[in-house]
């Protein structure tokens, strides 16, 4: 799947990433802050749907 074929971030996926980061605070996801960026992306994508 190329970059143009990606699925927009939604809150369900962002919540899974946040939960994983909370379970494993030393993981790459938690350390990089990706879970926070995923939440912000989901918020933006939800606003785009309105």
C-alpha positions in Angstrom: 0.0 0.0 0.0 1.5 3.3 -1.0 1.2 6.6 0.8 -1.8 7.7 -1.4 -3.7 4.5 -0.4 -3.5 5.1 3.4 -6.5 5.1 5.7 -7.1 8.3 7.6 -6.5 8.1 11.4 -9.7 7.7 13.4 -10.4 7.8 17.1 -10.6 4.0 17.4 -7.1 3.5 16.0 -5.7 6.4 18.0 -7.3 5.0 21.2 -5.6 1.7 20.5 -2.2 3.4 20.2 -2.8 5.4 23.4 -3.7 2.3 25.3 -0.5 0.5 24.0 1.6 3.5 25.0 0.1 3.5 28.5 0.7 -0.3 28.8 4.3 0.0 27.7 5.6 3.5 28.6 9.1 2.6 27.4 7.9 1.5 23.9 8.8 3.5 20.8 5.2 4.6 20.4 5.2 6.1 23.9 8.6 7.6 23.8 8.1 9.3 20.4 4.8 10.9 21.3 3.1 9.2 18.3 0.0 8.4 20.4 -0.5 12.2 21.0 0.0 12.9 17.3 -2.5 10.1 16.4 -5.1 11.7 18.7 -4.6 15.1 17.0 -4.9 13.6 13.6 -8.1 11.8 14.5 -9.5 15.1 15.8 -8.6 16.8 12.5 -10.1 14.0 10.5 -13.3 14.1 12.5 -13.6 17.8 11.9 -13.0 17.3 8.2 -16.0 14.9 8.2 -18.4 17.6 9.4 
